[in-house]
Amino acid sequence: MAHLTESIIEQAALDWLKAIGWETVFGPDIAPDMLAVLRDTLLPKLISGELRVRDAERFLKERGL
């Protein structure tokens, strides 16, 4: 039996979406600066101890990120 990986399943899903008429776009092409925004927003707060990793998702949602 073949070993399935996340990338194999992801590619199969993307191929299926394309086959039924959906257009797919590479994530960083849509929001290329998002990773930099997340880094610049979270990193100083995490390093200072002002924010814990487990609270980071809530922190970002509260700020619309």
mmCIF file as gemmi writes it, N, C-alpha and C atoms, coordinates in Angstrom:
data_model
loop_
_atom_site.group_PDB
_atom_site.id
_atom_site.type_symbol
_atom_site.label_atom_id
_atom_site.label_alt_id
_atom_site.label_comp_id
_atom_site.label_asym_id
_atom_site.label_entity_id
_atom_site.label_seq_id
_atom_site.pdbx_PDB_ins_code
_atom_site.Cartn_x
_atom_site.Cartn_y
_atom_site.Cartn_z
_atom_site.occupancy
_atom_site.B_iso_or_equiv
_atom_site.pdbx_formal_charge
_atom_site.auth_seq_id
_atom_site.auth_asym_id
_atom_site.pdbx_PDB_model_num
ATOM 1 N N . MET Axp A 1 ? 0.84 -1.178 0 1 0 ? 1 A 1
ATOM 2 C CA . MET Axp A 1 ? 0 0 0 1 0 ? 1 A 1
ATOM 3 C C . MET Axp A 1 ? 0.887 1.244 0 1 0 ? 1 A 1
ATOM 4 N N . ALA Axp A 2 ? 0.525 2.221 -0.81 1 0 ? 2 A 1
ATOM 5 C CA . ALA Axp A 2 ? 1.308 3.454 -0.924 1 0 ? 2 A 1
ATOM 6 C C . ALA Axp A 2 ? 1.147 4.306 0.338 1 0 ? 2 A 1
ATOM 7 N N . HIS Axp A 3 ? 2.198 5.012 0.666 1 0 ? 3 A 1
ATOM 8 C CA . HIS Axp A 3 ? 2.178 5.912 1.818 1 0 ? 3 A 1
ATOM 9 C C . HIS Axp A 3 ? 1.685 7.28 1.363 1 0 ? 3 A 1
ATOM 10 N N . LEU Axp A 4 ? 0.59 7.745 1.948 1 0 ? 4 A 1
ATOM 11 C CA . LEU Axp A 4 ? 0.056 9.055 1.591 1 0 ? 4 A 1
ATOM 12 C C . LEU Axp A 4 ? 0.682 10.127 2.471 1 0 ? 4 A 1
ATOM 13 N N . THR Axp A 5 ? 1.065 11.2 1.848 1 0 ? 5 A 1
ATOM 14 C CA . THR Axp A 5 ? 1.591 12.341 2.589 1 0 ? 5 A 1
ATOM 15 C C . THR Axp A 5 ? 0.646 13.519 2.411 1 0 ? 5 A 1
ATOM 16 N N . GLU Axp A 6 ? 0.819 14.509 3.239 1 0 ? 6 A 1
ATOM 17 C CA . GLU Axp A 6 ? -0.004 15.716 3.131 1 0 ? 6 A 1
ATOM 18 C C . GLU Axp A 6 ? 0.133 16.351 1.752 1 0 ? 6 A 1
ATOM 19 N N . SER Axp A 7 ? 1.348 16.381 1.216 1 0 ? 7 A 1
ATOM 20 C CA . SER Axp A 7 ? 1.554 17.019 -0.085 1 0 ? 7 A 1
ATOM 21 C C . SER Axp A 7 ? 0.866 16.247 -1.208 1 0 ? 7 A 1
ATOM 22 N N . ILE Axp A 8 ? 0.818 14.924 -1.12 1 0 ? 8 A 1
ATOM 23 C CA . ILE Axp A 8 ? 0.123 14.123 -2.129 1 0 ? 8 A 1
ATOM 24 C C . ILE Axp A 8 ? -1.379 14.409 -2.087 1 0 ? 8 A 1
ATOM 25 N N . ILE Axp A 9 ? -1.937 14.454 -0.89 1 0 ? 9 A 1
ATOM 26 C CA . ILE Axp A 9 ? -3.369 14.729 -0.738 1 0 ? 9 A 1
ATOM 27 C C . ILE Axp A 9 ? -3.687 16.154 -1.179 1 0 ? 9 A 1
ATOM 28 N N . GLU Axp A 10 ? -2.835 17.102 -0.8 1 0 ? 10 A 1
ATOM 29 C CA . GLU Axp A 10 ? -3.049 18.494 -1.208 1 0 ? 10 A 1
ATOM 30 C C . GLU Axp A 10 ? -3.041 18.621 -2.728 1 0 ? 10 A 1
ATOM 31 N N . GLN Axp A 11 ? -2.078 17.996 -3.374 1 0 ? 11 A 1
ATOM 32 C CA . GLN Axp A 11 ? -1.995 18.084 -4.833 1 0 ? 11 A 1
ATOM 33 C C . GLN Axp A 11 ? -3.204 17.434 -5.485 1 0 ? 11 A 1
ATOM 34 N N . ALA Axp A 12 ? -3.668 16.314 -4.949 1 0 ? 12 A 1
ATOM 35 C CA . ALA Axp A 12 ? -4.858 15.653 -5.493 1 0 ? 12 A 1
ATOM 36 C C . ALA Axp A 12 ? -6.077 16.562 -5.359 1 0 ? 12 A 1
ATOM 37 N N . ALA Axp A 13 ? -6.206 17.229 -4.229 1 0 ? 13 A 1
ATOM 38 C CA . ALA Axp A 13 ? -7.331 18.15 -4.022 1 0 ? 13 A 1
ATOM 39 C C . ALA Axp A 13 ? -7.253 19.321 -4.988 1 0 ? 13 A 1
ATOM 40 N N . LEU Axp A 14 ? -6.068 19.88 -5.18 1 0 ? 14 A 1
ATOM 41 C CA . LEU Axp A 14 ? -5.906 20.992 -6.117 1 0 ? 14 A 1
ATOM 42 C C . LEU Axp A 14 ? -6.21 20.553 -7.549 1 0 ? 14 A 1
ATOM 43 N N . ASP Axp A 15 ? -5.751 19.372 -7.917 1 0 ? 15 A 1
ATOM 44 C CA . ASP Axp A 15 ? -6.036 18.849 -9.26 1 0 ? 15 A 1
ATOM 45 C C . ASP Axp A 15 ? -7.534 18.658 -9.456 1 0 ? 15 A 1
ATOM 46 N N . TRP Axp A 16 ? -8.223 18.139 -8.433 1 0 ? 16 A 1
ATOM 47 C CA . TRP Axp A 16 ? -9.663 17.934 -8.514 1 0 ? 16 A 1
ATOM 48 C C . TRP Axp A 16 ? -10.383 19.268 -8.656 1 0 ? 16 A 1
ATOM 49 N N . LEU Axp A 17 ? -9.995 20.264 -7.86 1 0 ? 17 A 1
ATOM 50 C CA . LEU Axp A 17 ? -10.631 21.58 -7.951 1 0 ? 17 A 1
ATOM 51 C C . LEU Axp A 17 ? -10.443 22.191 -9.343 1 0 ? 17 A 1
ATOM 52 N N . LYS Axp A 18 ? -9.239 22.064 -9.888 1 0 ? 18 A 1
ATOM 53 C CA . LYS Axp A 18 ? -8.985 22.574 -11.244 1 0 ? 18 A 1
ATOM 54 C C . LYS Axp A 18 ? -9.845 21.836 -12.26 1 0 ? 18 A 1
ATOM 55 N N . ALA Axp A 19 ? -9.998 20.525 -12.091 1 0 ? 19 A 1
ATOM 56 C CA . ALA Axp A 19 ? -10.768 19.709 -13.039 1 0 ? 19 A 1
ATOM 57 C C . ALA Axp A 19 ? -12.245 20.089 -13.053 1 0 ? 19 A 1
ATOM 58 N N . ILE Axp A 20 ? -12.768 20.584 -11.94 1 0 ? 20 A 1
ATOM 59 C CA . ILE Axp A 20 ? -14.182 20.961 -11.911 1 0 ? 20 A 1
ATOM 60 C C . ILE Axp A 20 ? -14.394 22.458 -12.152 1 0 ? 20 A 1
ATOM 61 N N . GLY Axp A 21 ? -13.304 23.131 -12.563 1 0 ? 21 A 1
ATOM 62 C CA . GLY Axp A 21 ? -13.45 24.512 -13.001 1 0 ? 21 A 1
ATOM 63 C C . GLY Axp A 21 ? -12.991 25.596 -12.047 1 0 ? 21 A 1
ATOM 64 N N . TRP Axp A 22 ? -12.477 25.225 -10.905 1 0 ? 22 A 1
ATOM 65 C CA . TRP Axp A 22 ? -11.988 26.233 -9.958 1 0 ? 22 A 1
ATOM 66 C C . TRP Axp A 22 ? -10.592 26.681 -10.362 1 0 ? 22 A 1
ATOM 67 N N . GLU Axp A 23 ? -10.291 27.932 -10.069 1 0 ? 23 A 1
ATOM 68 C CA . GLU Axp A 23 ? -8.944 28.456 -10.286 1 0 ? 23 A 1
ATOM 69 C C . GLU Axp A 23 ? -8.205 28.379 -8.953 1 0 ? 23 A 1
ATOM 70 N N . THR Axp A 24 ? -6.985 27.913 -8.983 1 0 ? 24 A 1
ATOM 71 C CA . THR Axp A 24 ? -6.188 27.877 -7.758 1 0 ? 24 A 1
ATOM 72 C C . THR Axp A 24 ? -5.063 28.903 -7.863 1 0 ? 24 A 1
ATOM 73 N N . VAL Axp A 25 ? -4.702 29.478 -6.732 1 0 ? 25 A 1
ATOM 74 C CA . VAL Axp A 25 ? -3.662 30.501 -6.684 1 0 ? 25 A 1
ATOM 75 C C . VAL Axp A 25 ? -2.745 30.176 -5.51 1 0 ? 25 A 1
ATOM 76 N N . PHE Axp A 26 ? -1.467 30.342 -5.686 1 0 ? 26 A 1
ATOM 77 C CA . PHE Axp A 26 ? -0.475 30.118 -4.645 1 0 ? 26 A 1
ATOM 78 C C . PHE Axp A 26 ? -0.67 31.161 -3.545 1 0 ? 26 A 1
ATOM 79 N N . GLY Axp A 27 ? -0.789 30.732 -2.303 1 0 ? 27 A 1
ATOM 80 C CA . GLY Axp A 27 ? -1.097 31.61 -1.185 1 0 ? 27 A 1
ATOM 81 C C . GLY Axp A 27 ? -0.253 32.873 -1.09 1 0 ? 27 A 1
ATOM 82 N N . PRO Axp A 28 ? 1.07 32.788 -1.131 1 0 ? 28 A 1
ATOM 83 C CA . PRO Axp A 28 ? 1.88 33.998 -1.041 1 0 ? 28 A 1
ATOM 84 C C . PRO Axp A 28 ? 1.662 34.98 -2.188 1 0 ? 28 A 1
ATOM 85 N N . ASP Axp A 29 ? 1.117 34.505 -3.326 1 0 ? 29 A 1
ATOM 86 C CA . ASP Axp A 29 ? 0.792 35.42 -4.421 1 0 ? 29 A 1
ATOM 87 C C . ASP Axp A 29 ? -0.429 36.279 -4.08 1 0 ? 29 A 1
ATOM 88 N N . ILE Axp A 30 ? -1.281 35.768 -3.204 1 0 ? 30 A 1
ATOM 89 C CA . ILE Axp A 30 ? -2.484 36.495 -2.802 1 0 ? 30 A 1
ATOM 90 C C . ILE Axp A 30 ? -2.135 37.54 -1.739 1 0 ? 30 A 1
ATOM 91 N N . ALA Axp A 31 ? -1.365 37.15 -0.751 1 0 ? 31 A 1
ATOM 92 C CA . ALA Axp A 31 ? -1.001 38.042 0.347 1 0 ? 31 A 1
ATOM 93 C C . ALA Axp A 31 ? 0.489 37.88 0.64 1 0 ? 31 A 1
ATOM 94 N N . PRO Axp A 32 ? 1.348 38.38 -0.245 1 0 ? 32 A 1
ATOM 95 C CA . PRO Axp A 32 ? 2.783 38.133 -0.108 1 0 ? 32 A 1
ATOM 96 C C . PRO Axp A 32 ? 3.4 38.731 1.15 1 0 ? 32 A 1
ATOM 97 N N . ASP Axp A 33 ? 2.798 39.755 1.729 1 0 ? 33 A 1
ATOM 98 C CA . ASP Axp A 33 ? 3.389 40.378 2.908 1 0 ? 33 A 1
ATOM 99 C C . ASP Axp A 33 ? 2.848 39.825 4.218 1 0 ? 33 A 1
ATOM 100 N N . MET Axp A 34 ? 1.897 38.889 4.16 1 0 ? 34 A 1
ATOM 101 C CA . MET Axp A 34 ? 1.248 38.414 5.375 1 0 ? 34 A 1
ATOM 102 C C . MET Axp A 34 ? 2.245 37.797 6.362 1 0 ? 34 A 1
ATOM 103 N N . LEU Axp A 35 ? 3.187 37.011 5.892 1 0 ? 35 A 1
ATOM 104 C CA . LEU Axp A 35 ? 4.144 36.401 6.814 1 0 ? 35 A 1
ATOM 105 C C . LEU Axp A 35 ? 4.983 37.459 7.52 1 0 ? 35 A 1
ATOM 106 N N . ALA Axp A 36 ? 5.376 38.487 6.791 1 0 ? 36 A 1
ATOM 107 C CA . ALA Axp A 36 ? 6.159 39.562 7.403 1 0 ? 36 A 1
ATOM 108 C C . ALA Axp A 36 ? 5.324 40.309 8.435 1 0 ? 36 A 1
ATOM 109 N N . VAL Axp A 37 ? 4.044 40.532 8.138 1 0 ? 37 A 1
ATOM 110 C CA . VAL Axp A 37 ? 3.16 41.208 9.092 1 0 ? 37 A 1
ATOM 111 C C . VAL Axp A 37 ? 3.015 40.373 10.358 1 0 ? 37 A 1
ATOM 112 N N . LEU Axp A 38 ? 2.793 39.074 10.191 1 0 ? 38 A 1
ATOM 113 C CA . LEU Axp A 38 ? 2.67 38.204 11.357 1 0 ? 38 A 1
ATOM 114 C C . LEU Axp A 38 ? 3.952 38.204 12.178 1 0 ? 38 A 1
ATOM 115 N N . ARG Axp A 39 ? 5.072 38.098 11.504 1 0 ? 39 A 1
ATOM 116 C CA . ARG Axp A 39 ? 6.358 38.098 12.208 1 0 ? 39 A 1
ATOM 117 C C . ARG Axp A 39 ? 6.562 39.404 12.969 1 0 ? 39 A 1
ATOM 118 N N . ASP Axp A 40 ? 6.334 40.517 12.297 1 0 ? 40 A 1
ATOM 119 C CA . ASP Axp A 40 ? 6.58 41.819 12.925 1 0 ? 40 A 1
ATOM 120 C C . ASP Axp A 40 ? 5.593 42.113 14.045 1 0 ? 40 A 1
ATOM 121 N N . THR Axp A 41 ? 4.398 41.531 13.963 1 0 ? 41 A 1
ATOM 122 C CA . THR Axp A 41 ? 3.4 41.744 15.001 1 0 ? 41 A 1
ATOM 123 C C . THR Axp A 41 ? 3.648 40.852 16.206 1 0 ? 41 A 1
ATOM 124 N N . LEU Axp A 42 ? 3.934 39.586 15.951 1 0 ? 42 A 1
ATOM 125 C CA . LEU Axp A 42 ? 4.029 38.612 17.039 1 0 ? 42 A 1
ATOM 126 C C . LEU Axp A 42 ? 5.395 38.518 17.698 1 0 ? 42 A 1
ATOM 127 N N . LEU Axp A 43 ? 6.45 38.533 16.924 1 0 ? 43 A 1
ATOM 128 C CA . LEU Axp A 43 ? 7.775 38.243 17.46 1 0 ? 43 A 1
ATOM 129 C C . LEU Axp A 43 ? 8.174 39.122 18.638 1 0 ? 43 A 1
ATOM 130 N N . PRO Axp A 44 ? 8.038 40.439 18.567 1 0 ? 44 A 1
ATOM 131 C CA . PRO Axp A 44 ? 8.44 41.254 19.716 1 0 ? 44 A 1
ATOM 132 C C . PRO Axp A 44 ? 7.635 40.93 20.977 1 0 ? 44 A 1
ATOM 133 N N . LYS Axp A 45 ? 6.354 40.623 20.814 1 0 ? 45 A 1
ATOM 134 C CA . LYS Axp A 45 ? 5.512 40.312 21.967 1 0 ? 45 A 1
ATOM 135 C C . LYS Axp A 45 ? 5.851 38.942 22.549 1 0 ? 45 A 1
ATOM 136 N N . LEU Axp A 46 ? 6.206 37.999 21.686 1 0 ? 46 A 1
ATOM 137 C CA . LEU Axp A 46 ? 6.593 36.678 22.161 1 0 ? 46 A 1
ATOM 138 C C . LEU Axp A 46 ? 7.939 36.732 22.885 1 0 ? 46 A 1
ATOM 139 N N . ILE Axp A 47 ? 8.887 37.454 22.324 1 0 ? 47 A 1
ATOM 140 C CA . ILE Axp A 47 ? 10.219 37.548 22.932 1 0 ? 47 A 1
ATOM 141 C C . ILE Axp A 47 ? 10.158 38.246 24.285 1 0 ? 47 A 1
ATOM 142 N N . SER Axp A 48 ? 9.345 39.292 24.371 1 0 ? 48 A 1
ATOM 143 C CA . SER Axp A 48 ? 9.255 40.045 25.622 1 0 ? 48 A 1
ATOM 144 C C . SER Axp A 48 ? 8.471 39.301 26.7 1 0 ? 48 A 1
ATOM 145 N N . GLY Axp A 49 ? 7.732 38.267 26.303 1 0 ? 49 A 1
ATOM 146 C CA . GLY Axp A 49 ? 6.908 37.541 27.263 1 0 ? 49 A 1
ATOM 147 C C . GLY Axp A 49 ? 5.525 38.158 27.429 1 0 ? 49 A 1
ATOM 148 N N . GLU Axp A 50 ? 5.259 39.227 26.696 1 0 ? 50 A 1
ATOM 149 C CA . GLU Axp A 50 ? 3.949 39.881 26.763 1 0 ? 50 A 1
ATOM 150 C C . GLU Axp A 50 ? 2.849 38.964 26.233 1 0 ? 50 A 1
ATOM 151 N N . LEU Axp A 51 ? 3.222 38.059 25.336 1 0 ? 51 A 1
ATOM 152 C CA . LEU Axp A 51 ? 2.262 37.158 24.711 1 0 ? 51 A 1
ATOM 153 C C . LEU Axp A 51 ? 2.824 35.745 24.734 1 0 ? 51 A 1
ATOM 154 N N . ARG Axp A 52 ? 1.966 34.773 25.039 1 0 ? 52 A 1
ATOM 155 C CA . ARG Axp A 52 ? 2.364 33.368 25.004 1 0 ? 52 A 1
ATOM 156 C C . ARG Axp A 52 ? 1.951 32.769 23.663 1 0 ? 52 A 1
ATOM 157 N N . VAL Axp A 53 ? 2.676 31.774 23.223 1 0 ? 53 A 1
ATOM 158 C CA . VAL Axp A 53 ? 2.394 31.139 21.94 1 0 ? 53 A 1
ATOM 159 C C . VAL Axp A 53 ? 0.946 30.661 21.898 1 0 ? 53 A 1
ATOM 160 N N . ARG Axp A 54 ? 0.468 30.069 22.975 1 0 ? 54 A 1
ATOM 161 C CA . ARG Axp A 54 ? -0.896 29.526 22.972 1 0 ? 54 A 1
ATOM 162 C C . ARG Axp A 54 ? -1.952 30.621 22.825 1 0 ? 54 A 1
ATOM 163 N N . ASP Axp A 55 ? -1.612 31.883 23.09 1 0 ? 55 A 1
ATOM 164 C CA . ASP Axp A 55 ? -2.561 32.994 22.976 1 0 ? 55 A 1
ATOM 165 C C . ASP Axp A 55 ? -2.409 33.768 21.671 1 0 ? 55 A 1
ATOM 166 N N . ALA Axp A 56 ? -1.455 33.401 20.851 1 0 ? 56 A 1
ATOM 167 C CA . ALA Axp A 56 ? -1.145 34.17 19.642 1 0 ? 56 A 1
ATOM 168 C C . ALA Axp A 56 ? -2.305 34.191 18.653 1 0 ? 56 A 1
ATOM 169 N N . GLU Axp A 57 ? -2.994 33.071 18.459 1 0 ? 57 A 1
ATOM 170 C CA . GLU Axp A 57 ? -4.096 33.039 17.492 1 0 ? 57 A 1
ATOM 171 C C . GLU Axp A 57 ? -5.211 34 17.909 1 0 ? 57 A 1
ATOM 172 N N . ARG Axp A 58 ? -5.571 33.99 19.173 1 0 ? 58 A 1
ATOM 173 C CA . ARG Axp A 58 ? -6.605 34.909 19.664 1 0 ? 58 A 1
ATOM 174 C C . ARG Axp A 58 ? -6.152 36.353 19.489 1 0 ? 58 A 1
ATOM 175 N N . PHE Axp A 59 ? -4.904 36.633 19.79 1 0 ? 59 A 1
ATOM 176 C CA . PHE Axp A 59 ? -4.332 37.982 19.651 1 0 ? 59 A 1
ATOM 177 C C . PHE Axp A 59 ? -4.474 38.474 18.211 1 0 ? 59 A 1
ATOM 178 N N . LEU Axp A 60 ? -4.149 37.605 17.244 1 0 ? 60 A 1
ATOM 179 C CA . LEU Axp A 60 ? -4.239 37.997 15.838 1 0 ? 60 A 1
ATOM 180 C C . LEU Axp A 60 ? -5.685 38.198 15.409 1 0 ? 60 A 1
ATOM 181 N N . LYS Axp A 61 ? -6.589 37.331 15.846 1 0 ? 61 A 1
ATOM 182 C CA . LYS Axp A 61 ? -7.997 37.488 15.496 1 0 ? 61 A 1
ATOM 183 C C . LYS Axp A 61 ? -8.559 38.79 16.027 1 0 ? 61 A 1
ATOM 184 N N . GLU Axp A 62 ? -8.173 39.181 17.231 1 0 ? 62 A 1
ATOM 185 C CA . GLU Axp A 62 ? -8.654 40.424 17.818 1 0 ? 62 A 1
ATOM 186 C C . GLU Axp A 62 ? -8.209 41.634 17.011 1 0 ? 62 A 1
ATOM 187 N N . ARG Axp A 63 ? -7.124 41.508 16.269 1 0 ? 63 A 1
ATOM 188 C CA . ARG Axp A 63 ? -6.587 42.603 15.486 1 0 ? 63 A 1
ATOM 189 C C . ARG Axp A 63 ? -6.9 42.468 13.999 1 0 ? 63 A 1
ATOM 190 N N . GLY Axp A 64 ? -7.715 41.471 13.661 1 0 ? 64 A 1
ATOM 191 C CA . GLY Axp A 64 ? -8.125 41.293 12.273 1 0 ? 64 A 1
ATOM 192 C C . GLY Axp A 64 ? -7.042 40.759 11.364 1 0 ? 64 A 1
ATOM 193 N N . LEU Axp A 65 ? -6.068 40.098 11.928 1 0 ? 65 A 1
ATOM 194 C CA . LEU Axp A 65 ? -4.966 39.527 11.105 1 0 ? 65 A 1
ATOM 195 C C . LEU Axp A 65 ? -5.162 38.044 10.901 1 0 ? 65 A 1
